[in-house]
Amino acid sequence: MKRIYFNEVVTRDGFQMESAFIPTDTKVVLVDALSECGYAKIEVTSFTSPKAIPMLRDAEEVMGRIRRAPGVEYTVLVPNVRGAERALESRADELNLVMSVSETHNLANLRMPREKSFAALTGVIRLVDGRTPVNVSLSCSFGCPMEGAVALDEVLRWGERFAALGVRGLTLCDTTGMAHPAQVAQWVDAAQRRFAGLQLTLHFHNTRGMGLANVLTAVQGGVDRFDGSLGGLGGCPYAPGASGNISTEDAIHMLDAMGHDTGMDLDRLLAVARRMPDIVGHSVPGQVARAGRITDLHPAPVQ
């Protein structure tokens, strides 16, 4: 079986939905702990306006203080040219750009039509000019909670436009957990054929309980890169009904149990995951951190 790579998004996608500010020191300690777990990438933060996402107002300080482990890429989300300039100054290893394939969601989330978003992100790609790898995340690639179904051809069309600009990777995002395994199988087959030269990543949410089923379907279809959020934290503030991402540790536990090579130190990862409720101040959706691995045995009850 080929290697499966995981990208951790908890300190960006996961934390942006939290109401209470998580201290900078806590974020730095968490990223440093995650850096020792075997990830391919960690999406550390976002260089968005602090007014838009106050939780991530400490982006420069976090990026400046983390310990960078060899072999791990430290990626950040950037919304525009100014964000990209800040990210480059902070020595980000990759810039992640985001727009929606749904016009309604793009207007709600980014306050502009898709064509204007594409023009703005084109400006970012030209600014970077190959100095730093660029990934583009296409939100609502499997459906929009306001428009409904999104055509596969529309997803591929936007992907092709970005591929023509020379980006390194594309992420197809199931922003509100609308994907199901049969759809994922179709999307994965088409995307791999169309974008064979790009890093293709899948970003699933578990809003309707199909997150791990969708991961397994994508793996069986040949995809080898996935986003996940420790504890299953996250969501989209501009997508009605959205809830958390797939739980990284639950997905890795499943794939490890099936014999896949994830390159992850699951014991170390679970130790970090068990700290998440204290970090955010509430319970989290992840299950394996509470229940333990399937190989964790218990003594028989005393008769």
Backbone torsions as a table, in degrees:
resi	resn	phi	psi	omega
1	MET	NA	142.0	-178.2
2	LYS	-81.2	160.8	-178.2
3	ARG	-65.6	138.7	174.3
4	ILE	-108.0	131.1	-177.0
5	TYR	-107.9	137.8	179.6
6	PHE	-117.6	140.8	174.0
7	ASN	-112.3	128.4	179.9
8	GLU	-94.0	130.3	-176.0
9	VAL	-121.5	12.2	-172.0
10	VAL	-63.7	-38.3	-175.6
11	THR	-77.6	-7.2	172.3
12	ARG	-113.0	-73.8	-176.7
13	ASP	-63.9	-39.7	-179.0
14	GLY	-68.7	-46.8	-174.6
15	PHE	-76.3	-23.6	-173.8
16	GLN	-65.0	-17.1	179.0
17	MET	-92.7	-6.9	-177.7
18	GLU	-78.6	140.4	-176.2
19	SER	-83.3	-35.1	-178.7
20	ALA	-92.1	130.8	-177.6
21	PHE	-61.3	130.4	177.3
22	ILE	-92.2	123.1	-173.6
23	PRO	-56.9	148.9	179.7
24	THR	-58.2	-43.2	179.4
25	ASP	-56.9	-41.1	-179.7
26	THR	-64.2	-42.9	179.0
27	LYS	-61.3	-44.5	-178.7
28	VAL	-63.3	-46.3	179.0
29	VAL	-60.7	-40.6	-179.7
30	LEU	-65.8	-46.8	178.7
31	VAL	-60.4	-42.3	179.2
32	ASP	-62.0	-38.2	177.7
33	ALA	-68.3	-41.2	179.0
34	LEU	-65.3	-30.6	-179.2
35	SER	-63.0	-19.1	-178.7
36	GLU	-96.4	7.8	-173.0
37	CYS	-100.4	-9.9	176.6
38	GLY	106.0	14.5	-179.7
39	TYR	-68.1	151.7	169.9
40	ALA	-78.3	-41.5	-179.2
41	LYS	-142.0	151.8	169.2
42	ILE	-127.7	119.8	175.8
43	GLU	-83.2	101.1	-166.9
44	VAL	-74.8	-43.6	-171.4
45	THR	-164.5	-170.9	178.0
46	SER	-134.6	135.7	176.6
47	PHE	-94.5	54.6	175.1
48	THR	-91.0	165.1	175.6
49	SER	-57.9	131.1	177.4
50	PRO	-57.5	-26.8	177.4
51	LYS	-69.6	-33.8	-179.1
52	ALA	-74.4	-44.1	-179.7
53	ILE	-134.1	85.7	-178.2
54	PRO	-58.2	-29.6	-178.9
55	MET	-56.3	-30.8	-173.9
56	LEU	-109.0	26.5	-179.1
57	ARG	-69.4	-12.0	-178.5
58	ASP	-100.6	27.9	-172.6
59	ALA	-55.8	-48.9	-178.1
60	GLU	-61.9	-42.6	-177.4
61	GLU	-66.7	-42.0	178.9
62	VAL	-62.0	-48.0	-179.7
63	MET	-62.8	-31.7	-179.1
64	GLY	-77.7	-19.2	-173.4
65	ARG	-105.7	-18.8	-177.1
66	ILE	-66.7	151.3	173.1
67	ARG	-89.7	124.4	-175.4
68	ARG	-92.7	115.1	-178.3
69	ALA	-83.8	140.0	176.9
70	PRO	-57.7	137.4	177.3
71	GLY	89.0	-8.1	178.6
72	VAL	-104.9	132.6	174.4
73	GLU	-96.0	132.2	179.9
74	TYR	-103.7	103.8	-173.2
75	THR	-104.0	156.3	180.0
76	VAL	-138.9	152.8	175.6
77	LEU	-88.5	134.7	175.8
78	VAL	-129.7	134.8	-176.8
79	PRO	-94.9	-18.6	-171.3
80	ASN	-162.2	-177.6	-176.9
81	VAL	-62.4	-42.4	179.9
82	ARG	-62.3	-42.3	176.8
83	GLY	-62.4	-38.1	178.9
84	ALA	-65.7	-39.8	177.9
85	GLU	-61.6	-42.7	177.9
86	ARG	-63.7	-41.1	-178.6
87	ALA	-66.3	-41.1	178.5
88	LEU	-64.6	-39.7	177.4
89	GLU	-63.8	-28.7	-179.4
90	SER	-89.9	6.5	175.3
91	ARG	62.5	42.5	174.2
92	ALA	-65.0	142.4	180.0
93	ASP	-81.5	-20.5	179.7
94	GLU	-154.9	145.1	173.3
95	LEU	-106.1	129.2	178.1
96	ASN	-106.3	117.7	-179.9
97	LEU	-103.2	144.9	-174.5
98	VAL	-130.9	134.3	164.8
99	MET	-150.0	165.3	-177.2
100	SER	-103.0	144.8	172.9
101	VAL	-81.1	-6.8	175.5
102	SER	-98.4	123.6	179.7
103	GLU	-61.3	-42.9	-178.0
104	THR	-64.7	-44.7	179.2
105	HIS	-67.8	-37.7	179.0
106	ASN	-63.0	-40.2	177.8
107	LEU	-64.9	-39.2	-179.4
108	ALA	-72.1	-40.3	-172.9
109	ASN	-84.9	-43.9	-172.9
110	LEU	-111.9	-2.7	176.3
111	ARG	62.8	31.6	178.3
112	MET	-157.8	155.8	175.6
113	PRO	-68.9	164.0	-175.2
114	ARG	-60.7	-40.4	-178.3
115	GLU	-62.5	-36.5	178.1
116	LYS	-69.4	-38.5	175.6
117	SER	-61.3	-44.7	-179.3
118	PHE	-61.2	-41.6	178.9
119	ALA	-63.4	-41.8	-179.5
120	ALA	-65.5	-42.6	-179.3
121	LEU	-71.8	-30.6	173.1
122	THR	-60.4	-39.5	176.8
123	GLY	-62.0	-37.7	177.3
124	VAL	-65.1	-46.6	-178.3
125	ILE	-61.5	-39.5	178.6
126	ARG	-69.2	-36.1	176.5
127	LEU	-62.4	-45.2	-178.7
128	VAL	-65.1	-41.7	173.5
129	ASP	51.6	42.7	174.8
130	GLY	81.2	-1.4	-178.1
131	ARG	-70.3	-32.0	-178.8
132	THR	-136.3	137.2	178.9
133	PRO	-59.7	146.0	179.5
134	VAL	-120.9	132.9	172.0
135	ASN	-115.7	142.9	176.2
136	VAL	-116.8	125.0	176.9
137	SER	-100.3	123.4	-178.9
138	LEU	-100.8	102.7	-179.1
139	SER	-68.2	155.1	176.6
140	CYS	58.3	32.5	-178.4
141	SER	-69.0	-16.7	-178.8
142	PHE	-115.2	7.7	179.5
143	GLY	144.0	150.7	-179.5
144	CYS	-117.1	132.6	-178.5
145	PRO	-68.3	-11.0	179.2
146	MET	-107.4	-33.4	-179.3
147	GLU	-98.9	-22.7	-176.3
148	GLY	93.0	-139.6	-175.5
149	ALA	-62.2	142.6	174.4
150	VAL	-114.4	127.2	-176.2
151	ALA	-67.9	139.4	176.7
152	LEU	-56.6	-41.1	-179.8
153	ASP	-59.1	-34.0	179.2
154	GLU	-69.1	-40.9	176.7
155	VAL	-61.8	-46.6	-179.4
156	LEU	-65.5	-35.1	-179.7
157	ARG	-62.4	-46.5	179.6
158	TRP	-69.0	-37.9	176.7
159	GLY	-59.8	-41.7	179.9
160	GLU	-64.5	-37.5	-179.8
161	ARG	-63.9	-39.9	177.9
162	PHE	-74.6	-37.4	177.9
163	ALA	-59.3	-37.0	-179.8
164	ALA	-66.2	-19.1	179.1
165	LEU	-88.2	-3.3	174.8
166	GLY	91.2	22.0	177.9
167	VAL	-68.0	156.3	179.7
168	ARG	-81.9	-36.0	-173.3
169	GLY	-145.1	160.6	174.3
170	LEU	-127.7	138.9	173.3
171	THR	-117.3	124.7	174.9
172	LEU	-93.4	117.7	-171.7
173	CYS	-105.9	128.4	172.2
174	ASP	-94.5	75.5	-165.2
175	THR	-57.6	-34.0	-177.7
176	THR	-124.7	23.1	174.9
177	GLY	65.3	41.1	-179.9
178	MET	-95.7	-10.1	-177.5
179	ALA	-73.3	151.0	172.3
180	HIS	-132.0	160.2	-171.2
181	PRO	-55.8	-40.2	-179.1
182	ALA	-63.8	-40.3	177.3
183	GLN	-66.3	-43.3	-179.6
184	VAL	-58.9	-42.9	179.6
185	ALA	-58.5	-41.6	-179.7
186	GLN	-69.2	-46.3	-178.4
187	TRP	-62.8	-43.2	-178.2
188	VAL	-63.2	-44.6	179.9
189	ASP	-60.5	-46.5	-178.1
190	ALA	-67.8	-42.5	-176.7
191	ALA	-67.4	-39.3	-179.8
192	GLN	-67.0	-36.3	178.3
193	ARG	-71.1	-39.4	-176.7
194	ARG	-76.1	-33.8	-173.5
195	PHE	-120.7	47.0	-175.1
196	ALA	-60.9	-26.0	-177.2
197	GLY	-90.9	0.5	-176.7
198	LEU	-109.9	155.3	166.9
199	GLN	-68.8	120.9	178.9
200	LEU	-108.8	122.8	-178.8
201	THR	-119.7	145.1	175.2
202	LEU	-111.3	136.3	-177.0
203	HIS	-126.2	102.8	-176.1
204	PHE	-107.1	148.6	170.1
205	HIS	-111.8	156.3	-176.5
206	ASN	-106.2	28.8	-174.2
207	THR	-53.2	-38.9	-178.4
208	ARG	-115.7	21.5	173.0
209	GLY	77.1	13.7	-178.3
210	MET	-107.6	10.0	-174.3
211	GLY	-58.2	-51.2	-177.5
212	LEU	-70.4	-33.7	175.7
213	ALA	-62.5	-38.1	178.8
214	ASN	-70.2	-37.6	175.2
215	VAL	-60.2	-48.3	-178.2
216	LEU	-61.6	-41.6	177.9
217	THR	-61.5	-43.0	-180.0
218	ALA	-65.8	-40.6	177.4
219	VAL	-61.7	-45.4	179.6
220	GLN	-64.3	-24.1	177.0
221	GLY	-87.2	-1.7	174.8
222	GLY	108.2	-2.5	179.2
223	VAL	-73.6	140.1	-177.0
224	ASP	-126.7	12.6	177.9
225	ARG	-134.5	133.3	-177.9
226	PHE	-141.9	144.8	166.8
227	ASP	-88.5	149.7	172.9
228	GLY	-152.8	159.9	179.9
229	SER	-125.2	126.0	-177.6
230	LEU	-55.9	129.3	-178.9
231	GLY	78.0	-5.8	-177.6
232	GLY	79.7	23.3	179.5
233	LEU	-75.2	158.6	171.8
234	GLY	124.7	-174.3	-177.4
235	GLY	150.7	-173.6	179.6
236	CYS	-129.0	119.3	-177.8
237	PRO	-67.2	-13.9	-177.6
238	TYR	-111.4	19.3	178.9
239	ALA	-128.7	105.6	-177.6
240	PRO	-54.4	130.8	176.2
241	GLY	86.4	-1.2	-177.4
242	ALA	-69.9	140.7	172.1
243	SER	-133.4	-164.0	-165.2
244	GLY	-63.8	162.0	173.0
245	ASN	-67.6	169.8	168.9
246	ILE	-59.8	146.7	176.7
247	SER	-76.9	120.3	-178.2
248	THR	-55.0	-49.3	-174.4
249	GLU	-66.8	-32.9	177.7
250	ASP	-67.7	-42.3	179.5
251	ALA	-65.2	-43.0	-179.2
252	ILE	-67.9	-39.7	176.5
253	HIS	-58.1	-45.1	179.2
254	MET	-61.0	-49.0	-176.5
255	LEU	-68.3	-39.4	176.3
256	ASP	-61.2	-42.6	-179.6
257	ALA	-62.2	-28.1	-179.2
258	MET	-89.0	0.3	176.6
259	GLY	93.5	7.6	178.2
260	HIS	-78.1	148.9	177.2
261	ASP	-92.4	107.2	177.8
262	THR	-99.2	-10.8	-177.8
263	GLY	68.9	10.2	-175.1
264	MET	-99.9	146.1	172.6
265	ASP	-91.4	93.2	-171.9
266	LEU	-66.4	-37.3	178.1
267	ASP	-61.0	-45.4	178.3
268	ARG	-64.1	-41.7	-179.4
269	LEU	-63.7	-42.4	179.5
270	LEU	-64.4	-35.2	177.2
271	ALA	-62.0	-39.0	176.8
272	VAL	-70.8	-42.3	-178.5
273	ALA	-60.1	-33.9	-178.6
274	ARG	-70.6	-11.3	175.7
275	ARG	-87.7	-12.2	-173.0
276	MET	-61.2	-42.9	179.0
277	PRO	-57.3	-38.7	177.8
278	ASP	-69.0	-34.8	-178.8
279	ILE	-67.4	-44.0	-176.1
280	VAL	-96.0	-10.3	176.1
281	GLY	80.6	20.0	177.1
282	HIS	-160.8	169.1	177.8
283	SER	-67.9	157.6	-179.3
284	VAL	-124.4	157.6	-173.6
285	PRO	-70.6	-23.3	-175.8
286	GLY	-52.8	141.3	-172.9
287	GLN	-105.6	-38.2	-173.6
288	VAL	-67.5	-32.6	178.2
289	ALA	-62.6	-28.8	177.7
290	ARG	-86.8	-44.9	-173.0
291	ALA	-84.3	-24.0	-174.3
292	GLY	89.3	168.4	178.0
293	ARG	-70.3	160.3	178.7
294	ILE	-68.8	-14.9	177.5
295	THR	-92.2	-1.7	177.1
296	ASP	-82.4	109.4	-177.0
297	LEU	-96.0	160.6	-177.3
298	HIS	-126.9	151.0	177.8
299	PRO	-66.3	147.4	176.8
300	ALA	-64.3	145.7	178.6
301	PRO	-63.9	145.4	178.4
302	VAL	-70.5	129.2	-178.5
303	GLN	-80.8	NA	NA
